Amino acid sequence: MNYRHAFHAANHADVLKHAVLLYCLDSLKRKDTPFAVLDTHAGRGLYDFTGSEAERSPEWRDGIARLWDWPAPPPLIARYLEAVRGFNADGALRMYPGSPALVTTSIREQDVLMACELHPEDAGALRRALPRAPNVHVHERNGWEALGALLPPAQRRGLVLIDPPYEAPDELETSAAAIRAAMKRFSHGMYLWWRPLKSSAALDAADDEVRTFSDRETLRADLWVATPQREGKLVGSSVFLVNPPYGLKDALGEALPFLADALTKGQSGWRLT
């Protein structure tokens, strides 16, 4: 699977991932002590819906656009929409913030973002998209290598976001192994791992690979807008969390059925385990 994010920004998968990301960040801010965020595959930071990629594959129209003017979404989704509106001052939906851009709107002066992007062109775009601030660091480096180099963070608390492009056929297994290795150094950290939902069996095996290593609490949320298939268009995604924040399970229990209905294209559904 080759998941070039510029073609898919703000689709159903981003809605799920970014709503959960913001909840995690808000949870970390409940304590005064600083925290770090490591984004292993940060991308370009900002996505323009008038750009060529979005025009060629306007998946955002069946993603965030379906929710933009919803009168009373669940709190998890309302928080997400509020954050995206911050990048569209006139109220018209034109720009979409990727994960690192959303993080910069949520961290405090004492917190730190470490955003890693290996592709030189995208790393340059990321630097231009993010604010120039002493606590915002862009690393043009391999995200898998960064897990070993940048963990544990000096702040001692933190969130690790793992969202690779899944260009390599074994990237699911690579992700699971990377999380296991990272947890040896940063076991109390919060991990948010996004995956394409193509095969539930493959995800189950990857999840078991992480769970057998540690007795830490985990949480998995799946959302699909049509029946998932091993081949073809991405119609579902999954997030897997290690050390999930308190209250997220209940928030997802309210938000997932709403999203499955609001974003549906047919055989939609959700799962929370």
Secondary structure, 3 states (H helix, E strand, C coil): CCCCHHHCCCCHHHHHHHHHHHHHHHHHCCCCCCCEEEECCCCCCEEECCCHHHHHCCHHHHCHHHCCCCCCCCHHHHHHHHHHHCCCCCCCCCEEECHHHHHHCCCCCCCEEEEECCCHHHHHHHHHHCCCCCCEEEECCCHHHHHHHHCCCCCCCEEEEECCCCCCCCHHHHHHHHHHHHHHHCCCCEEEEEEECCCHHHHHHHHHHHHCCCCCCEEEEEEECCCCCCCCCCCEEEEEEECCCCCHHHHHHHHHHHHHHHCCCCCCEEEEC
